[in-house]
């Protein structure tokens, strides 16, 4: 897992540690010291800790004028044991909403599992950004199945295999345009 880095092709457009509105403003990163772990497996030091013991993230891009943010995740999303959604909502999402973000793209290719509990924080997030939206891209099929089983898909729209967007080939603004032009029933 320590070889999996957050997506870096947008670094010329945005850097979370240089963004005064980011929860990770002025954070310094190491390329050689690995200290964060998920279940005793070291992860790349570029991933950001936000309070969860099993899930890390990287804010890949934020545009406060247009009100959108793209966040990539790695690990196990575990609301049942560790209440990951509470940490995400309180330590990251609330800060971004206060700065004008109402459209969230969640990249979940490296989310290995999802264990659900209540949907209160998802509903609160959804209500806080109305009329914004939350879209999940690249989540593994079994993870999407678990989100749907918990009815979280009412709050987060997930891509399906027949609608897959290869987001890495797009620039951040083009990705948002593609989503808003009817890719998802928002």
KAGIZI-V673304 format. One record per residue. N is the residue number from 1. RES is the residue in one small letter. PSI is psi in degrees with one decimal (* if undefined). OMEGA is omega as a letter, one per 30 degrees, with the letter a starting at -180 (none if undefined). D_CENTER is the distance of its C-alpha to the mean C-alpha in Angstrom with 2 decimals. Layout:
N&RES&PSI&OMEGA&D_CENTER  N&RES&PSI&OMEGA&D_CENTER
This chain:
1&x&-22.4&a&17.93  2&x&-12.1&l&18.89  3&x&-12.8&a&19.21  4&x&112.0&a&15.61  5&x&154.7&l&14.32  6&x&156.8&a&11.19  7&x&128.7&a&12.10  8&x&-3.7&a&14.94  9&x&-11.6&l&16.65  10&x&8.5&a&15.31  11&x&-26.7&l&16.62  12&x&-21.3&a&19.69  13&x&-30.3&a&17.87  14&x&143.1&l&15.60  15&x&118.1&a&15.41  16&x&-33.2&a&13.41  17&x&-13.2&l&16.53  18&x&-2.5&a&18.78  19&x&112.6&a&17.06  20&x&-22.7&l&19.12  21&x&-8.8&a&16.67  22&x&144.9&l&13.80  23&x&-13.9&a&13.61  24&x&21.9&l&14.30  25&x&131.3&l&17.24  26&x&17.3&l&20.07  27&x&138.8&l&18.49  28&x&143.5&a&20.45  29&x&145.2&l&19.26  30&x&147.6&l&21.60  31&x&-7.6&a&21.99  32&x&-19.7&a&24.58  33&x&115.0&a&23.92  34&x&114.1&a&21.59  35&x&-25.6&a&21.25  36&x&141.4&a&17.97  37&x&154.8&l&18.28  38&x&113.5&a&16.83  39&x&50.0&l&20.00  40&x&10.1&l&22.24  41&x&123.5&l&20.59  42&x&144.2&l&19.84  43&x&161.6&a&16.63  44&x&139.8&a&16.63  45&x&-6.5&l&17.07  46&x&-14.2&l&14.57  47&x&146.5&a&11.62  48&x&134.0&l&11.22  49&x&133.2&l&12.45  50&x&10.1&l&11.49  51&x&-20.3&a&14.06  52&x&145.6&l&13.14  53&x&-14.8&a&15.69  54&x&-3.2&a&13.93  55&x&131.2&l&10.19  56&x&166.3&a&9.06  57&x&171.0&l&6.36  58&x&123.9&l&7.29  59&x&110.3&a&7.21  60&x&-31.6&a&8.88  61&x&139.6&l&10.57  62&x&136.8&l&11.65  63&x&106.4&a&14.80  64&x&-25.2&l&16.37  65&x&-42.4&l&19.38  66&x&-8.1&l&17.70  67&x&36.2&l&15.09  68&x&157.6&a&11.81  69&x&142.5&l&8.62  70&x&123.0&a&6.43  71&x&130.5&l&3.42  72&x&143.9&a&4.42  73&x&156.5&l&5.28  74&x&140.6&l&9.02  75&x&-152.5&l&11.52  76&x&123.4&l&12.55  77&x&105.1&a&10.81  78&x&93.9&l&14.07  79&x&-25.7&a&14.81  80&x&-50.2&a&18.44  81&x&-37.8&a&19.43  82&x&-0.4&l&17.04  83&x&48.3&a&15.49  84&x&-37.2&a&11.94  85&x&-33.1&l&10.90  86&x&-46.5&l&13.63  87&x&-43.0&l&12.48  88&x&-47.3&a&8.95  89&x&-47.4&a&10.91  90&x&-38.2&a&13.80  91&x&-16.5&a&12.73  92&x&-60.2&a&9.80  93&x&-45.7&a&9.56  94&x&-38.8&l&13.38  95&x&-44.6&a&13.95  96&x&-39.5&l&12.07  97&x&-42.5&l&13.88  98&x&-23.8&l&17.04  99&x&4.7&l&16.74  100&x&6.5&l&16.69  101&x&128.7&l&13.17  102&x&2.0&l&13.44  103&x&121.7&a&11.40  104&x&129.6&l&7.65  105&x&120.5&a&6.46  106&x&122.0&l&3.61  107&x&119.5&a&5.38  108&x&25.3&a&6.93  109&x&-28.4&a&10.26  110&x&17.4&l&10.61  111&x&115.9&a&9.95  112&x&-32.6&a&13.67  113&x&159.5&l&14.34  114&x&127.6&l&13.50  115&x&118.8&a&16.18  116&x&162.0&l&16.45  117&x&-123.0&l&18.57  118&x&165.7&a&18.99  119&x&13.4&a&16.92  120&x&-46.6&a&17.94  121&x&-33.6&l&14.74  122&x&-43.9&l&13.10  123&x&-42.8&l&16.36  124&x&-44.5&l&16.45  125&x&-48.8&l&13.09  126&x&-44.5&l&14.43  127&x&-36.4&a&17.79  128&x&-26.4&a&16.71  129&x&3.7&a&15.40  130&x&121.7&g&18.23  131&x&31.0&l&18.99  132&x&-163.1&a&15.42  133&x&164.1&l&12.96  134&x&125.7&a&9.60  135&x&135.3&l&9.29  136&x&124.9&a&7.89  137&x&139.3&l&9.26  138&x&9.9&l&10.95  139&x&142.8&l&10.64  140&x&147.8&a&14.06  141&x&-41.9&a&16.75  142&x&-28.2&l&17.58  143&x&-44.2&l&14.09  144&x&-40.8&l&14.08  145&x&-43.5&l&17.62  146&x&-39.9&l&16.80  147&x&-43.2&a&14.32  148&x&-38.6&l&17.20  149&x&-32.4&l&19.80  150&x&3.7&a&18.38  151&x&25.0&l&18.31  152&x&-20.0&l&14.64  153&x&-8.8&l&14.88  154&x&-30.4&a&16.90  155&x&-33.9&a&13.92  156&x&123.6&l&11.21  157&x&126.1&a&12.90  158&x&145.5&l&12.41  159&x&150.2&l&14.08  160&x&163.0&a&17.23  161&x&-40.0&a&19.21  162&x&-11.7&a&21.66  163&x&14.7&a&19.14  164&x&130.6&l&17.02  165&x&124.8&l&15.79  166&x&83.4&a&16.08  167&x&-25.8&a&13.50  168&x&-23.0&a&14.74  169&x&-7.6&a&18.08  170&x&156.4&l&17.10  171&x&157.2&a&16.78  172&x&-47.1&a&13.92  173&x&-35.3&l&16.43  174&x&-35.8&l&17.79  175&x&-44.8&l&14.58  176&x&-42.4&l&14.39  177&x&-43.4&a&18.13  178&x&-40.6&l&17.97  179&x&-44.2&a&15.67  180&x&-15.5&l&17.92  181&x&21.3&l&21.05  182&x&11.8&l&20.88  183&x&-38.8&l&18.66  184&x&149.9&l&17.27  185&x&79.6&a&19.49  186&x&*&none&17.68
